[in-house]
């Protein structure tokens, strides 16, 4: 990925701070910039609301230049989940906290609404890689899928702490889990880089979306894949 740097979107109204971070990629590197964008907030409800959504991807790659890092995880039923299994169709790889109560459920619904809006033959798969090793119980994942009304194309990606950390690292996702005691019970507040990658049918990264973003932006990027 470092050998084929992405193209970055020009700044629009209300996006100057985010774009300034992206503009510094040539100096500090993509991983470092993504690490600064810790916008997900684990299981602590938010009262701040959702910031204005982006109308375009934060970065794009030309076809055939940035092969998406491979991984092999499991879904909520223990079945294998891997990028190679979806070769031949687009895939959206997103990073979700199953215990989240603010941004992650909104993002899950937006991606699912997008997929449902597309013709059946062109609907991409969604792989939701967990960023919270404390929230990967099957009951939690099934509850989220039901309450968040995810599309049939939604696939959870969970695994051991080491397996997940490897995926986070390869996709430049920073995850910080802070333990705290609530009513005598230790819980973990998880902050993470909230990002979604669009992978084309050949397995190459084509666009990166930083939360918050609009479904229309992802739909346009999918259309551009041809």
Secondary structure by P-SEA (a helix, b strand, c coil): cccbbbbbbccccccaaaaaaaaacccccaaaaaaaccccccccccccccccccccccccccccccccccccccccccccccccccccbbbbbbbbcccccccaaaaaaaaaaaaaacccccbbbbbbbbcccccccaaaaaaaaaaacccccbbbbbccaaaaaaaaaaabbbbbbbbbbcccbbbbbcccccbbbbbcccccccccccccccaaaaaaaaaacc
